[in-house]
Amino acid sequence: MGKLSGKVAVVTGASSGNGRAIALCLAVEGSHVACGDLSPNVKHLGPEDDLSPTHELIQRNGGKALYLKTDAGESEDMQNLIRFAVEEFGRVDIMINNAGIGIDTAGVHNTSEETFDRTIKVNLRSCFLGMKYAIRQMISQEPHSSGDRGWVVNLSSISGLTGMPEAPSYGASKAGVELLTKSSAIDYAKDRIHVNSICPGYINTSLVADPLSNPDFKKHVENAHPWPRIGSVHDVAKAALFLVSDESAWITGSHLVLDGGFTARGALTMGGSIWSK
């Protein structure tokens, strides 16, 4: 029996990176998983990766998972994803709002309105929609034996906590995720729905794969962290597992910073955008 046996999770952006790692981790612990993404195809990050779609890999390992094509920033798609999970698995207990992009490459005066609008839609509106429809479902269903009705984890960023160069849209979207998380944690504490966020730093995903392929920049990023390595998707997955497990029974409205001590320095040591290197 895993930590999450009998629970149903919905994960957006489940085909790659953090979302894929989270979905796989939750499945190992016994959760049924509804995977939402624009495509089931996995972005290849290394020769050791299994490129099977996330839901197929979970099924092959003995778990239960299904995929639904989902644009997390579209209301109809998010409603369909929650409905899909309920129809297939009976309920929704865990909502992982992970879908996100980072496409800034300049200061605000050189940032297009299209870049800003798309970033807000994918990073912030998607969290709003995921919470809106998942929490509506959680309130309507019977609670678990613990009395808890649900667990929401929003993937934020250290960019939502402190200013970062050449990332105005990304930072604004993630700061919005932080306050959306806290506000909702207050609103739904009475319903015993946990709402928390994870704030990763530099994680080796497809989002930063191109700049990290430059050995000099990779070394620059590593040296900016007190902990002597860049984070992995497995670090993020284990943090998400903690926040949706019984170990976090009295945690809500919190952000879990996962950055190898990057923001603990008090002053940022990185210059320039990670997207443009």
TORKOL-4160 file (C-alpha; in steps of 0.2 Angstrom, whole numbers, padded with zeros to 4 digits, m for minus):
277
<pt num="1" X="0000" Y="0000" Z="0000"/>
<pt num="2" X="0007" Y="0017" Z="m0005"/>
<pt num="3" X="0005" Y="0033" Z="0003"/>
<pt num="4" X="m0008" Y="0038" Z="m0009"/>
<pt num="5" X="m0018" Y="0022" Z="m0012"/>
<pt num="6" X="m0036" Y="0026" Z="m0016"/>
<pt num="7" X="m0033" Y="0044" Z="m0021"/>
<pt num="8" X="m0035" Y="0051" Z="m0039"/>
<pt num="9" X="m0023" Y="0064" Z="m0045"/>
<pt num="10" X="m0024" Y="0076" Z="m0060"/>
<pt num="11" X="m0008" Y="0083" Z="m0067"/>
<pt num="12" X="m0006" Y="0096" Z="m0080"/>
<pt num="13" X="0009" Y="0097" Z="m0091"/>
<pt num="14" X="0011" Y="0079" Z="m0087"/>
<pt num="15" X="0021" Y="0074" Z="m0103"/>
<pt num="16" X="0038" Y="0081" Z="m0099"/>
<pt num="17" X="0049" Y="0088" Z="m0085"/>
<pt num="18" X="0042" Y="0091" Z="m0068"/>
<pt num="19" X="0024" Y="0086" Z="m0073"/>
<pt num="20" X="0030" Y="0069" Z="m0079"/>
<pt num="21" X="0041" Y="0066" Z="m0064"/>
<pt num="22" X="0027" Y="0071" Z="m0052"/>
<pt num="23" X="0014" Y="0060" Z="m0061"/>
<pt num="24" X="0026" Y="0045" Z="m0061"/>
<pt num="25" X="0030" Y="0048" Z="m0042"/>
<pt num="26" X="0012" Y="0049" Z="m0037"/>
<pt num="27" X="0008" Y="0033" Z="m0047"/>
<pt num="28" X="0021" Y="0024" Z="m0038"/>
<pt num="29" X="0013" Y="0028" Z="m0022"/>
<pt num="30" X="m0004" Y="0021" Z="m0027"/>
<pt num="31" X="m0013" Y="0036" Z="m0035"/>
<pt num="32" X="m0023" Y="0035" Z="m0051"/>
<pt num="33" X="m0017" Y="0049" Z="m0062"/>
<pt num="34" X="m0026" Y="0059" Z="m0076"/>
<pt num="35" X="m0013" Y="0066" Z="m0087"/>
<pt num="36" X="m0016" Y="0082" Z="m0096"/>
<pt num="37" X="m0005" Y="0090" Z="m0109"/>
<pt num="38" X="m0005" Y="0097" Z="m0127"/>
<pt num="39" X="0003" Y="0081" Z="m0133"/>
<pt num="40" X="0007" Y="0064" Z="m0125"/>
<pt num="41" X="0024" Y="0065" Z="m0133"/>
<pt num="42" X="0039" Y="0066" Z="m0121"/>
<pt num="43" X="0053" Y="0079" Z="m0124"/>
<pt num="44" X="0069" Y="0069" Z="m0124"/>
<pt num="45" X="0082" Y="0075" Z="m0111"/>
<pt num="46" X="0095" Y="0061" Z="m0111"/>
<pt num="47" X="0100" Y="0045" Z="m0118"/>
<pt num="48" X="0093" Y="0036" Z="m0102"/>
<pt num="49" X="0076" Y="0042" Z="m0104"/>
<pt num="50" X="0061" Y="0031" Z="m0108"/>
<pt num="51" X="0051" Y="0041" Z="m0121"/>
<pt num="52" X="0035" Y="0031" Z="m0118"/>
<pt num="53" X="0020" Y="0043" Z="m0115"/>
<pt num="54" X="0018" Y="0046" Z="m0096"/>
<pt num="55" X="0002" Y="0037" Z="m0094"/>
<pt num="56" X="0008" Y="0022" Z="m0104"/>
<pt num="57" X="0024" Y="0021" Z="m0093"/>
<pt num="58" X="0013" Y="0021" Z="m0078"/>
<pt num="59" X="0001" Y="0008" Z="m0085"/>
<pt num="60" X="0016" Y="m0003" Z="m0089"/>
<pt num="61" X="0023" Y="m0002" Z="m0072"/>
<pt num="62" X="0006" Y="m0008" Z="m0065"/>
<pt num="63" X="m0002" Y="0008" Z="m0061"/>
<pt num="64" X="m0018" Y="0016" Z="m0067"/>
<pt num="65" X="m0017" Y="0032" Z="m0078"/>
<pt num="66" X="m0025" Y="0040" Z="m0093"/>
<pt num="67" X="m0021" Y="0054" Z="m0105"/>
<pt num="68" X="m0032" Y="0068" Z="m0111"/>
<pt num="69" X="m0027" Y="0082" Z="m0123"/>
<pt num="70" X="m0028" Y="0098" Z="m0113"/>
<pt num="71" X="m0023" Y="0116" Z="m0115"/>
<pt num="72" X="m0022" Y="0121" Z="m0097"/>
<pt num="73" X="m0026" Y="0139" Z="m0101"/>
<pt num="74" X="m0043" Y="0135" Z="m0109"/>
<pt num="75" X="m0058" Y="0134" Z="m0097"/>
<pt num="76" X="m0067" Y="0120" Z="m0108"/>
<pt num="77" X="m0051" Y="0110" Z="m0108"/>
<pt num="78" X="m0049" Y="0111" Z="m0089"/>
<pt num="79" X="m0067" Y="0107" Z="m0086"/>
<pt num="80" X="m0065" Y="0092" Z="m0097"/>
<pt num="81" X="m0050" Y="0086" Z="m0089"/>
<pt num="82" X="m0058" Y="0086" Z="m0071"/>
<pt num="83" X="m0074" Y="0078" Z="m0078"/>
<pt num="84" X="m0063" Y="0065" Z="m0087"/>
<pt num="85" X="m0054" Y="0060" Z="m0070"/>
<pt num="86" X="m0071" Y="0059" Z="m0061"/>
<pt num="87" X="m0079" Y="0048" Z="m0075"/>
<pt num="88" X="m0064" Y="0036" Z="m0076"/>
<pt num="89" X="m0058" Y="0035" Z="m0058"/>
<pt num="90" X="m0073" Y="0042" Z="m0048"/>
<pt num="91" X="m0066" Y="0057" Z="m0039"/>
<pt num="92" X="m0052" Y="0070" Z="m0039"/>
<pt num="93" X="m0041" Y="0071" Z="m0023"/>
<pt num="94" X="m0025" Y="0079" Z="m0029"/>
<pt num="95" X="m0023" Y="0093" Z="m0042"/>
<pt num="96" X="m0006" Y="0097" Z="m0048"/>
<pt num="97" X="m0006" Y="0113" Z="m0058"/>
<pt num="98" X="0011" Y="0111" Z="m0067"/>
<pt num="99" X="0009" Y="0117" Z="m0085"/>
<pt num="100" X="0020" Y="0132" Z="m0088"/>
<pt num="101" X="0031" Y="0141" Z="m0100"/>
<pt num="102" X="0046" Y="0153" Z="m0100"/>
<pt num="103" X="0048" Y="0164" Z="m0115"/>
<pt num="104" X="0054" Y="0180" Z="m0109"/>
<pt num="105" X="0071" Y="0186" Z="m0116"/>
<pt num="106" X="0071" Y="0205" Z="m0113"/>
<pt num="107" X="0066" Y="0219" Z="m0101"/>
<pt num="108" X="0048" Y="0225" Z="m0101"/>
<pt num="109" X="0050" Y="0238" Z="m0114"/>
<pt num="110" X="0055" Y="0225" Z="m0127"/>
<pt num="111" X="0043" Y="0212" Z="m0121"/>
<pt num="112" X="0028" Y="0210" Z="m0133"/>
<pt num="113" X="0010" Y="0210" Z="m0128"/>
<pt num="114" X="0008" Y="0193" Z="m0135"/>
<pt num="115" X="0023" Y="0186" Z="m0125"/>
<pt num="116" X="0015" Y="0193" Z="m0109"/>
<pt num="117" X="m0003" Y="0187" Z="m0113"/>
<pt num="118" X="0003" Y="0170" Z="m0117"/>
<pt num="119" X="0014" Y="0168" Z="m0102"/>
<pt num="120" X="0000" Y="0174" Z="m0090"/>
<pt num="121" X="m0012" Y="0162" Z="m0099"/>
<pt num="122" X="m0001" Y="0147" Z="m0097"/>
<pt num="123" X="0006" Y="0150" Z="m0080"/>
<pt num="124" X="m0007" Y="0159" Z="m0070"/>
<pt num="125" X="m0024" Y="0157" Z="m0079"/>
<pt num="126" X="m0021" Y="0138" Z="m0079"/>
<pt num="127" X="m0018" Y="0138" Z="m0060"/>
<pt num="128" X="m0034" Y="0148" Z="m0058"/>
<pt num="129" X="m0044" Y="0136" Z="m0069"/>
<pt num="130" X="m0037" Y="0120" Z="m0062"/>
<pt num="131" X="m0041" Y="0126" Z="m0044"/>
<pt num="132" X="m0058" Y="0132" Z="m0049"/>
<pt num="133" X="m0064" Y="0115" Z="m0056"/>
<pt num="134" X="m0054" Y="0104" Z="m0045"/>
<pt num="135" X="m0060" Y="0112" Z="m0029"/>
<pt num="136" X="m0078" Y="0112" Z="m0035"/>
<pt num="137" X="m0077" Y="0094" Z="m0037"/>
<pt num="138" X="m0068" Y="0091" Z="m0020"/>
<pt num="139" X="m0081" Y="0100" Z="m0011"/>
<pt num="140" X="m0095" Y="0090" Z="m0019"/>
<pt num="141" X="m0087" Y="0073" Z="m0015"/>
<pt num="142" X="m0086" Y="0063" Z="0002"/>
<pt num="143" X="m0070" Y="0067" Z="0012"/>
<pt num="144" X="m0057" Y="0054" Z="0016"/>
<pt num="145" X="m0056" Y="0045" Z="0032"/>
<pt num="146" X="m0044" Y="0059" Z="0038"/>
<pt num="147" X="m0058" Y="0072" Z="0035"/>
<pt num="148" X="m0048" Y="0080" Z="0022"/>
<pt num="149" X="m0056" Y="0084" Z="0005"/>
<pt num="150" X="m0042" Y="0088" Z="m0006"/>
<pt num="151" X="m0024" Y="0093" Z="m0010"/>
<pt num="152" X="m0019" Y="0107" Z="m0022"/>
<pt num="153" X="m0001" Y="0110" Z="m0027"/>
<pt num="154" X="0003" Y="0124" Z="m0039"/>
<pt num="155" X="0020" Y="0125" Z="m0047"/>
<pt num="156" X="0027" Y="0142" Z="m0045"/>
<pt num="157" X="0045" Y="0148" Z="m0045"/>
<pt num="158" X="0058" Y="0157" Z="m0036"/>
<pt num="159" X="0055" Y="0170" Z="m0049"/>
<pt num="160" X="0038" Y="0173" Z="m0040"/>
<pt num="161" X="0047" Y="0177" Z="m0024"/>
<pt num="162" X="0061" Y="0189" Z="m0030"/>
<pt num="163" X="0065" Y="0199" Z="m0046"/>
<pt num="164" X="0075" Y="0190" Z="m0060"/>
<pt num="165" X="0083" Y="0199" Z="m0075"/>
<pt num="166" X="0074" Y="0199" Z="m0092"/>
<pt num="167" X="0059" Y="0189" Z="m0086"/>
<pt num="168" X="0045" Y="0202" Z="m0082"/>
<pt num="169" X="0030" Y="0191" Z="m0089"/>
<pt num="170" X="0037" Y="0175" Z="m0081"/>
<pt num="171" X="0040" Y="0184" Z="m0064"/>
<pt num="172" X="0023" Y="0192" Z="m0064"/>
<pt num="173" X="0014" Y="0176" Z="m0068"/>
<pt num="174" X="0023" Y="0166" Z="m0054"/>
<pt num="175" X="0020" Y="0180" Z="m0042"/>
<pt num="176" X="0002" Y="0179" Z="m0046"/>
<pt num="177" X="0002" Y="0160" Z="m0043"/>
<pt num="178" X="0009" Y="0164" Z="m0026"/>
<pt num="179" X="m0005" Y="0175" Z="m0020"/>
<pt num="180" X="m0018" Y="0164" Z="m0029"/>
<pt num="181" X="m0012" Y="0150" Z="m0018"/>
<pt num="182" X="m0012" Y="0159" Z="m0002"/>
<pt num="183" X="m0029" Y="0167" Z="m0005"/>
<pt num="184" X="m0037" Y="0150" Z="m0009"/>
<pt num="185" X="m0029" Y="0142" Z="0006"/>
<pt num="186" X="m0038" Y="0154" Z="0017"/>
<pt num="187" X="m0054" Y="0152" Z="0008"/>
<pt num="188" X="m0054" Y="0133" Z="0008"/>
<pt num="189" X="m0046" Y="0129" Z="0024"/>
<pt num="190" X="m0064" Y="0127" Z="0032"/>
<pt num="191" X="m0067" Y="0113" Z="0019"/>
<pt num="192" X="m0050" Y="0105" Z="0023"/>
<pt num="193" X="m0043" Y="0107" Z="0006"/>
<pt num="194" X="m0024" Y="0110" Z="0007"/>
<pt num="195" X="m0017" Y="0123" Z="m0006"/>
<pt num="196" X="0001" Y="0125" Z="m0007"/>
<pt num="197" X="0015" Y="0129" Z="m0020"/>
<pt num="198" X="0032" Y="0123" Z="m0024"/>
<pt num="199" X="0045" Y="0137" Z="m0030"/>
<pt num="200" X="0059" Y="0128" Z="m0039"/>
<pt num="201" X="0075" Y="0136" Z="m0044"/>
<pt num="202" X="0085" Y="0130" Z="m0059"/>
<pt num="203" X="0079" Y="0113" Z="m0063"/>
<pt num="204" X="0086" Y="0103" Z="m0077"/>
<pt num="205" X="0071" Y="0102" Z="m0088"/>
<pt num="206" X="0067" Y="0106" Z="m0107"/>
<pt num="207" X="0063" Y="0124" Z="m0102"/>
<pt num="208" X="0082" Y="0127" Z="m0098"/>
<pt num="209" X="0089" Y="0113" Z="m0108"/>
<pt num="210" X="0096" Y="0124" Z="m0122"/>
<pt num="211" X="0105" Y="0136" Z="m0111"/>
<pt num="212" X="0112" Y="0122" Z="m0100"/>
<pt num="213" X="0119" Y="0114" Z="m0115"/>
<pt num="214" X="0132" Y="0128" Z="m0115"/>
<pt num="215" X="0146" Y="0121" Z="m0103"/>
<pt num="216" X="0151" Y="0138" Z="m0098"/>
<pt num="217" X="0134" Y="0144" Z="m0093"/>
<pt num="218" X="0130" Y="0127" Z="m0085"/>
<pt num="219" X="0145" Y="0130" Z="m0074"/>
<pt num="220" X="0140" Y="0148" Z="m0071"/>
<pt num="221" X="0123" Y="0142" Z="m0065"/>
<pt num="222" X="0130" Y="0128" Z="m0054"/>
<pt num="223" X="0142" Y="0141" Z="m0045"/>
<pt num="224" X="0127" Y="0152" Z="m0041"/>
<pt num="225" X="0120" Y="0139" Z="m0030"/>
<pt num="226" X="0127" Y="0135" Z="m0013"/>
<pt num="227" X="0122" Y="0117" Z="m0015"/>
<pt num="228" X="0134" Y="0110" Z="m0028"/>
<pt num="229" X="0122" Y="0104" Z="m0042"/>
<pt num="230" X="0107" Y="0110" Z="m0052"/>
<pt num="231" X="0090" Y="0103" Z="m0046"/>
<pt num="232" X="0082" Y="0088" Z="m0055"/>
<pt num="233" X="0064" Y="0084" Z="m0059"/>
<pt num="234" X="0065" Y="0071" Z="m0045"/>
<pt num="235" X="0068" Y="0084" Z="m0032"/>
<pt num="236" X="0052" Y="0093" Z="m0037"/>
<pt num="237" X="0042" Y="0076" Z="m0038"/>
<pt num="238" X="0047" Y="0072" Z="m0020"/>
<pt num="239" X="0042" Y="0089" Z="m0014"/>
<pt num="240" X="0025" Y="0087" Z="m0022"/>
<pt num="241" X="0023" Y="0070" Z="m0014"/>
<pt num="242" X="0026" Y="0077" Z="0003"/>
<pt num="243" X="0013" Y="0091" Z="0000"/>
<pt num="244" X="0000" Y="0079" Z="m0005"/>
<pt num="245" X="0003" Y="0066" Z="0009"/>
<pt num="246" X="m0001" Y="0064" Z="0027"/>
<pt num="247" X="0016" Y="0071" Z="0032"/>
<pt num="248" X="0009" Y="0088" Z="0028"/>
<pt num="249" X="m0007" Y="0087" Z="0037"/>
<pt num="250" X="m0006" Y="0104" Z="0045"/>
<pt num="251" X="0002" Y="0113" Z="0030"/>
<pt num="252" X="m0008" Y="0125" Z="0019"/>
<pt num="253" X="m0005" Y="0142" Z="0011"/>
<pt num="254" X="0014" Y="0139" Z="0011"/>
<pt num="255" X="0027" Y="0139" Z="m0003"/>
<pt num="256" X="0041" Y="0126" Z="m0003"/>
<pt num="257" X="0057" Y="0134" Z="m0010"/>
<pt num="258" X="0067" Y="0121" Z="m0019"/>
<pt num="259" X="0082" Y="0130" Z="m0025"/>
<pt num="260" X="0098" Y="0123" Z="m0017"/>
<pt num="261" X="0100" Y="0138" Z="m0007"/>
<pt num="262" X="0100" Y="0150" Z="m0022"/>
<pt num="263" X="0088" Y="0163" Z="m0014"/>
<pt num="264" X="0096" Y="0161" Z="0003"/>
<pt num="265" X="0111" Y="0172" Z="m0002"/>
<pt num="266" X="0100" Y="0187" Z="0000"/>
<pt num="267" X="0107" Y="0195" Z="m0016"/>
<pt num="268" X="0106" Y="0186" Z="m0033"/>
<pt num="269" X="0122" Y="0182" Z="m0041"/>
<pt num="270" X="0116" Y="0178" Z="m0058"/>
<pt num="271" X="0116" Y="0191" Z="m0072"/>
<pt num="272" X="0106" Y="0190" Z="m0088"/>
<pt num="273" X="0091" Y="0179" Z="m0093"/>
<pt num="274" X="0093" Y="0160" Z="m0092"/>
<pt num="275" X="0082" Y="0160" Z="m0108"/>
<pt num="276" X="0093" Y="0170" Z="m0119"/>
<pt num="277" X="0110" Y="0162" Z="m0115"/>
